[in-house]
């Protein structure tokens, strides 16, 4: 049913309420002044029609009441639109549609997934494990050895030849060359995920462990046997 087909009752003057004593609004901080207010009305057109009126007529009545209460007051009415069948309380739909800051903040808290706090990287040398945000990384024995070697020499760039001689013995079945060391480093970094930057490439030289605020090192009171 369109607004034009609704038979409206004539607008009659509304008895103005007796003026209330002036009082300070608690929502107005010191140093500011109240210049108006927003009244969110949650009622859809169908409900208004069932009550024998329509939204346009309701707005006119409210404007008339304001003019009687405060002559010369300025008003602006905006209709809140929502997809058909959106559901929810009418007044909350209106507040969201008209960008009410408090309603938007509440909506974001409900809709946005909670972000898991970062626990950072823990290189636990005493237990031979790495924790990423509290979860144990699936490093192989050799990958942990490689990371440990760099960690215990923090701040020094280690070339590929030194890594090979330190971590692979002469009798090992497969001794990598300097090129395949890069493959081992790439695999280690992939398992470190978003913390891969703790293993830094120094172009033309080798690799270095870079500690940052998210990194902590745990080790026993005695040095690791490979630290000499």
C-alpha positions in Angstrom: 0.0 0.0 0.0 1.5 3.4 -0.9 1.5 6.5 1.3 -0.9 8.2 -1.1 -3.7 5.7 -0.4 -3.6 6.1 3.4 -6.5 8.2 4.8 -4.8 10.4 7.3 -6.5 11.9 10.3 -6.2 15.7 10.5 -3.3 16.9 12.6 -4.6 18.5 15.8 -2.6 20.7 18.1 -0.8 18.7 20.8 -0.9 20.0 24.3 2.6 21.2 25.1 4.0 19.9 28.3 4.7 22.3 31.1 8.3 23.4 30.9 10.6 21.4 33.2 13.2 23.1 35.3 16.5 23.5 33.6 19.0 20.9 34.5 22.5 19.9 33.3 22.6 17.0 30.9 24.9 14.3 32.3 26.0 13.3 28.7 27.4 16.7 28.0 31.0 17.1 29.2 32.3 20.4 30.6 33.4 22.7 27.9 30.8 21.5 25.4 27.2 22.4 24.7 24.2 20.4 23.5 23.1 21.5 20.1 20.4 18.9 19.5 19.7 15.2 19.7 18.9 12.2 17.6 15.8 10.1 18.4 15.9 6.7 16.7 12.4 5.3 16.1 12.0 1.6 15.5 8.7 1.1 13.6 8.3 -0.2 10.1 5.8 1.0 7.5 3.6 -2.1 7.9 3.2 -1.5 11.6 2.3 2.1 11.1 -0.3 1.2 8.4 -1.8 -1.4 10.8 -2.2 1.4 13.4 -4.1 3.5 10.9 -1.2 5.9 10.0 2.1 5.9 8.1 5.6 7.0 8.7 5.2 10.3 7.0 2.3 11.2 9.2 4.2 10.2 12.3 7.1 12.4 11.3 4.8 15.4 10.8 3.3 14.9 14.2 6.7 14.8 15.9 7.8 17.9 14.1 4.6 19.7 15.2 5.2 18.6 18.8 8.8 20.0 18.7 7.6 23.3 17.3 5.1 23.6 20.1 7.8 22.6 22.8 10.6 24.7 21.3 9.3 27.3 18.7 11.8 27.8 15.9 13.5 24.4 16.4 15.0 22.8 13.3 14.3 19.2 12.4 15.6 16.8 9.8 14.1 13.3 9.3 15.8 10.4 7.6 14.3 7.1 6.7 16.3 4.0 7.6 16.3 1.4 4.9 17.3 -2.3 5.3 17.1 -5.4 3.0 13.7 -7.1 3.1 13.6 -9.8 5.7 16.8 -8.6 7.4 15.3 -9.4 10.9 16.4 -8.0 14.2 14.9 -5.4 16.4 13.6 -2.4 14.4 15.3 0.2 16.5 18.7 -1.6 16.2 18.3 -1.8 12.5 17.5 1.9 12.4 20.6 2.8 14.5 22.9 0.7 12.2 21.4 2.1 9.0 21.8 5.6 10.2 25.4 5.0 11.4 24.9 5.4 15.1 28.5 5.2 16.5 27.5 3.2 19.6 25.5 0.7 17.5 28.3 0.3 15.0 30.8 -0.4 17.7 28.6 -3.0 19.2 28.0 -4.6 15.8 31.7 -4.8 15.1 32.4 -6.5 18.4 29.8 -9.2 17.5 30.8 -9.6 13.8 34.6 -9.4 13.9 36.4 -12.5 14.9 38.4 -12.3 18.0 42.1 -12.0 17.2 44.2 -14.5 19.0 46.9 -12.6 20.9 50.4 -13.1 19.6 52.6 -15.3 21.9 55.6 -14.7 19.7 58.5 -17.2 19.2 60.1 -19.2 22.0 63.3 -21.0 21.1 63.6 -23.6 23.9 67.1 -24.8 23.6 67.0 -26.9 26.7 64.0 -28.9 25.4 64.9 -28.7 21.7 61.7 -27.2 20.5 60.3 -24.0 19.1 56.9 -22.5 20.1 55.0 -20.3 17.7 52.2 -18.4 19.5 52.1 -21.3 22.0 52.0 -24.1 19.5 55.0 -26.4 18.9 56.5 -26.0 15.4 57.1 -29.3 13.6 60.8 -28.8 13.0 63.0 -31.8 12.1 66.1 -32.4 14.2 68.4 -30.9 11.6 66.1 -27.8 11.2 66.2 -27.2 14.9 70.0 -27.6 14.9 70.3 -25.0 12.1 68.1 -22.5 14.0 69.9 -23.2 17.3 73.3 -22.6 15.7 72.2 -19.2 14.5 70.5 -18.3 17.7 73.6 -19.1 19.8 75.6 -16.8 17.6 73.1 -13.9 17.6 74.3 -10.8 15.8 76.9 -12.6 13.7 76.4 -13.6 10.1 77.3 -17.2 9.5 78.4 -18.2 6.1 77.2 -21.4 4.4 80.5 -23.2 4.6 80.6 -22.8 8.4 77.0 -24.2 8.7 78.0 -27.3 6.7 81.1 -28.0 8.7 79.4 -27.4 12.0 76.2 -29.4 11.5 77.3 -32.2 9.1 80.0 -34.7 10.0 82.3 -36.2 7.5 80.7 -39.6 7.8 77.1 -38.4 7.2 75.3 -40.0 4.2 74.3 -36.7 2.6 76.5 -33.7 3.1 74.9 -30.6 1.5 76.8 -28.1 -0.6 76.4 -24.4 -0.1 73.5 -24.2 -2.6 71.5 -26.9 -0.8 71.9 -25.0 2.5 69.6 -22.4 1.0 67.0 -25.2 0.6 67.3 -26.1 4.3 66.9 -22.5 5.3 63.8 -22.1 3.1 62.2 -25.1 4.7 63.0 -23.8 8.2 61.5 -20.4 7.4 58.3 -22.0 6.0 57.8 -23.7 9.3 58.4 -20.5 11.2 55.4 -18.9 9.3 54.9 -15.2 10.1 58.0 -15.3 12.2 60.3 -16.3 9.3 62.1 -13.0 9.5 64.1 -14.1 12.6 66.3 -15.9 10.1 67.8 -13.1 8.0 69.6 -13.5 4.7 72.8 -11.4 4.4 73.2 -11.2 0.6 76.5 -12.7 -0.6 77.5 -13.8 2.9 75.2 -16.1 4.7 72.5 -16.1 7.4 72.0 -14.3 10.7 69.5 -14.7 13.6 67.6 -11.4 14.2 65.9 -11.2 17.6 63.0 -8.8 18.0 60.3 -8.1 20.7 58.3 -11.3 19.9 61.3 -13.6 20.4 62.5 -15.2 23.6 65.3 -17.8 24.2 65.1 -20.5 26.8 68.2 -22.5 27.7 69.6 -24.4 30.7 72.1 -22.8 33.0 75.0 -24.6 31.2 75.8 -23.7 27.5 74.5 -25.9 24.7 77.2 -28.5 23.8 77.5 -27.1 20.2 78.3 -23.6 21.5 82.1 -23.4 21.5 
